Amino acid sequence: MASTLSNSTTLDQAQQIALDFLTNEWELSAEDSEWFSVLSCRAVGETWSVVEIGIEGLPDKWVLQVFDTGYCDPNYTFSSPVQASESDTGLDDMPERIAEIIASERCQS
């Protein structure tokens, strides 16, 4: 049985909601979306969960809140140890769109 936040949204659903939110936000193709995966997901109380999403091999991550209603808070947090001045570090083998997103996020954080 899947863990639940409440009676309406499971942690598995929260993970998918967070992934869908980011891929829709960035208008990613299905192929580009496959680069992203859930690093962790945990319930916080009974009404929301925290979902961390990243790309294998990179230290960057996005932290999103998903509520038990299925709503994903659009004010996510991006975290990276990479300095903005080195925003293209480790992105040589990434698809162009993915590299653009990560470099942009690194410059803003």
C-alpha positions as a printed Julia matrix, in Angstrom:
109×3 Matrix{Float64}:
  0.0    0.0     0.0
  1.33   3.45   -0.91
  2.05   6.0     1.8
 -0.49   8.78    1.9
 -0.41  12.46    2.73
 -4.09  12.33    3.51
 -6.95  10.45    1.98
 -6.4   12.04   -1.43
 -2.74  12.16   -2.58
 -0.16   9.38   -2.17
  3.57  10.03   -2.09
  3.87   8.29   -5.47
  1.28  10.68   -6.87
  3.06  13.66   -5.31
  6.27  12.64   -7.07
  4.51  12.44  -10.43
  2.73  15.76   -9.84
  6.08  17.46   -9.13
  7.75  15.92  -12.19
  4.8   16.88  -14.39
  4.83  20.42  -13.01
  8.5   20.99  -13.93
  8.27  19.39  -17.36
  5.15  21.43  -18.17
  6.66  24.61  -16.72
  9.66  24.26  -19.01
  7.67  22.86  -21.94
  9.97  19.83  -22.2
  9.6   17.08  -24.74
  8.99  13.55  -23.44
 12.6   12.71  -24.35
 14.02  15.65  -22.36
 11.71  14.88  -19.43
 13.36  11.49  -19.03
 16.55  13.19  -17.78
 14.8   14.18  -14.54
 14.13  11.83  -11.64
 12.86  12.0    -8.09
 15.69  12.02   -5.57
 13.45  11.9    -2.51
  9.9   12.48   -1.35
  8.63  12.83    2.17
  5.36  13.75    3.78
  5.32  16.84    5.98
  2.42  16.49    8.32
 -0.81  15.34    6.74
 -1.34  18.04    4.14
  1.74  18.31    1.95
  4.95  16.66    0.83
  8.4   17.77   -0.25
  9.69  16.32   -3.51
 13.33  16.68   -4.58
 14.05  16.28   -8.29
 17.42  16.1    -9.99
 19.42  14.76  -12.9
 21.7   11.77  -12.43
 25.34  12.8   -12.27
 24.65  16.45  -11.42
 24.57  18.0    -7.93
 21.66  20.32   -8.78
 18.17  19.75   -7.42
 14.74  21.29   -7.4
 12.65  21.14   -4.24
  8.89  21.34   -4.68
  5.91  21.27   -2.34
  2.91  19.2    -3.34
 -0.25  19.54   -1.29
 -2.69  16.72   -0.52
 -5.12  18.39   -2.92
 -2.76  17.59   -5.82
 -1.67  21.23   -6.16
  2.05  21.84   -6.75
  3.32  25.12   -5.34
  4.86  27.02   -8.3
  7.41  28.66   -5.98
  9.95  25.84   -5.98
 13.52  26.07   -4.69
 16.59  25.33   -6.79
 19.76  24.26   -5.04
 23.23  23.83   -6.52
 26.79  23.93   -5.21
 27.9   25.25   -8.62
 28.72  28.96   -8.64
 26.81  31.2   -11.05
 30.11  32.15  -12.71
 30.54  28.46  -13.65
 26.92  27.88  -14.67
 27.81  25.66  -17.64
 29.95  23.23  -15.58
 29.12  19.59  -16.32
 26.57  20.35  -19.02
 28.56  19.4   -22.13
 26.82  16.05  -22.61
 23.32  17.3   -21.85
 20.67  17.99  -24.47
 20.65  21.68  -25.34
 17.31  22.46  -23.68
 18.29  20.73  -20.43
 21.65  22.54  -20.36
 19.87  25.88  -20.88
 17.48  25.23  -17.98
 20.23  24.23  -15.56
 22.56  27.08  -16.54
 19.7   29.55  -16.14
 18.75  28.17  -12.72
 22.36  28.28  -11.56
 22.65  31.93  -12.58
 19.5   32.84  -10.64
 20.38  31.07   -7.4
